[in-house]
Amino acid sequence: MTIHQDRLGYLLHRYQLKQISWEEMQELFANINDGGNELVVQQFLGEKLDNTAVDSTPVPVDWEFMFRYVTQEEKTVESPGSIHFMKRTWWAAAAVIVLAGLTAIWLLTGRPASVPETVSADRTQTIIQPGRNGAMLTLSDGSTVLLDTIRNGVVALQGGSRAKVVNGILVYEKTGDEIAFNTMSTPKGRQYQLALPDGTKVWLNAASSIRFPTVFAGKDRSVHLSGEAYFEVAKNREMPFRVIARNNAEVEVLGTHFNVCAYDNETMINTTLLEGSVRMNPISTAANMADPGMVLKPGQQGRLSVTEKAPVQLMENVDTDKVMAWKNGLFNFEEASLQEIMKQLERWYDIEVVYEKNIPEIALTGKITRGVTLNKLLPALAKMGLHYKLEGRKLILLP
């Protein structure tokens, strides 16, 4: 069941004014709780947020995570601008309506509602903001363009192409046949989107880089990746698309949607297929030149070790929501190891993680938007068993 944006706005506005009827409240609850309306909800709240002085960046809302905070305490969450419609015996509806109210009050009136102390930041600490859109573009002549603050406009003219930023996305347009090579890189705490000259769309995660020609010519379309990126490849059977990951693995496609994770500090290169078909091949060496690679189907993941002489491993029924969480603005920890989580936090918040001796092996599970500050994320992880102290941009893990 989906809801029109105007109707959603009407219901949220009625709730804010404390004029919502019981029937309207049930409708609002049902539609917010419907996963099919997530995009509409986020779009509406993001537009309301744009009209306030709070922030200019739409913040994704993770209803399940907020629900846990609303219901974890027996005490009532009170807000000057809220109204308590239901008792705790109606917990299912109450959770969603209260959390929707808390979010809507903050977005619609420009002031935060009261929340449990467990999610408030320590005012004595440095507030570590989440990552945002931004990247560095290196042109063929070695000159660089900082893309962080460019919303629209031409950034480079190079032989056979024009590079411009359109609504915060770097777009390449073919104007001739001369080929140059550019590199787009994101430091820690940044991510960016790119549209290649063939129409292929690329989402580049934090601490990543992609090198590509400004014009595709010849028998294939090849790009080089270090880090993590999600690709939606424009179809062209006459010119296959290839991703060279850390010079260790090659992913060959015709037209498909897939994610490649190939960070330099990881021992595995992972390719996860969402749509279409790809072949993952190891780059030929004396040790693996006989390895034919692996053809992936949607929902499968190919894994290649960069430290061991082993063929591509096939993983079935991969949790693609978890793999794609970064692109969708989420942290999705499902029985994730402490090391796995800390690597993500280091990249996104641009922090240093230090491990004290005798840190126990723990696995954490949870989901939260990547739009929160580190200071709000850490107390949530503490509730799952994490012990830590934060000193500036240094996160120290404790036994």
C-alpha angles and dihedrals in degrees: 000000000000129000130214114248092237091054092048090050090050093052094047091047091051090050092050091052091048089238099113117127124224091253092050091047090054089050092050091048093049094049096045089048091051109094090209090070097052093104093048091048093049093044093051094047091045092054091049089050091052089060094056132073093237100090139328096223120088109235118217112230120223101201095186094054093046089048090061091053093047093051102034095085127058091216118091119255104232128196129182090229100040134088125213108230102167144033125239091262086074089055099151097056093033094056095054096040094047093047091045088051093049091049096043093048091054094045099039101040102030096238129097121245119232113274134184114285090241091076099042119105122244104254091210091062130080108261106236108206123213123254122275142187114303143116145167119244116205114198127211092263092055096255118132137218122201107219098186098099101028111105100169137358146078112294102177144010112201122172104280101013147054120214117202139161115239115186091333096314123113108232128188122206124191114235100161145347103271111116125218130168123235132183125209114196134181121205122212110297096029138091132177145184126233134191111203122214092261092055096259112147121220129189110197118204125214120293092018140119137198127195118201143159118257088225125033113223137155128032100326147016109242130182130175120227135193116177123008134324140162117220133202100187123208110234118252115149091187092058115037119209118236131191115199106203115202089325087282104089138028125207114198122195142161100204124334149114119260145144126229122196112190110149117171092233094053124088094213135059110212127196116188120191121213101167137007124003135297138178119222114205131180113235105258115264133155088264100051107018090118093054108109092198126228134284111220130210125202111290093025129110128207116210125194124186116223092195103045133057096242136129124249110290120220120220118195129211095010118190096249092182088063093046093049097041093103092056091047093052098257144114106222112188113181110173085326120175120242091246092052092051095045092052089056092048092048092054098043101040097032093234137140118241118208122192119213118212121282097021105173121236105252134168120214131200126197146106128228139156117267086224095083125095118256088245090064095041097054097061088053090054089046089061087058093054106277118142117198150137126217120218111179106300093341117100111199117198116213132202 
